[in-house]
Amino acid sequence: MSKNWLEENANLQRSQLNSYVNNKVKRIDLDVLARICIALNVEVGDLIKLQRNKGEL
């Protein structure tokens, strides 16, 4: 699979996809996340893992 394939199958702009690929997203767009999950046939939990910093609730 390539970024071009995902861009087309998730109906994303290249800049959107690059932000996610390069971990530059400050706020996750749930619509974008849903389209990526559908294109990849995965669940959200397969893509995102909650990581807590020491001292956080």
KAFENHU-V146474 format. One record per pair of residues at least 12 apart in sequence whose C-alpha atoms are under 10 Angstrom apart, sorted by the first residue. I is the first residue (numbers start at 1). J is the second residue. D is the distance in Angstrom with one decimal. If there is no record, write none. Layout:
BEGIN
i->I j->J d->D
i->I j->J d->D
END
This chain:
BEGIN
i->1 j->40 d->9.6
i->3 j->17 d->7.7
i->3 j->18 d->8.5
i->3 j->21 d->8.9
i->4 j->17 d->9.4
i->5 j->39 d->9.3
i->6 j->35 d->9.5
i->6 j->36 d->7.4
i->6 j->39 d->6.9
i->6 j->40 d->7.9
i->7 j->35 d->9.9
i->7 j->36 d->8.8
i->7 j->39 d->9.3
i->8 j->39 d->9.1
i->9 j->35 d->8.2
i->9 j->36 d->8.2
i->9 j->38 d->8.8
i->9 j->39 d->5.6
i->9 j->40 d->8.6
i->10 j->32 d->7.8
i->10 j->33 d->9.2
i->10 j->34 d->8.7
i->10 j->35 d->5.0
i->10 j->36 d->5.4
i->10 j->37 d->8.3
i->10 j->38 d->7.4
i->10 j->39 d->5.4
i->10 j->40 d->8.5
i->11 j->32 d->8.7
i->11 j->35 d->7.4
i->11 j->36 d->8.7
i->11 j->39 d->9.0
i->12 j->32 d->7.5
i->12 j->35 d->8.3
i->12 j->36 d->8.6
i->16 j->29 d->9.8
i->16 j->32 d->8.4
i->17 j->32 d->8.9
i->17 j->36 d->9.2
i->20 j->32 d->9.6
i->20 j->33 d->9.3
i->30 j->44 d->9.9
i->33 j->47 d->9.0
i->33 j->48 d->9.8
END
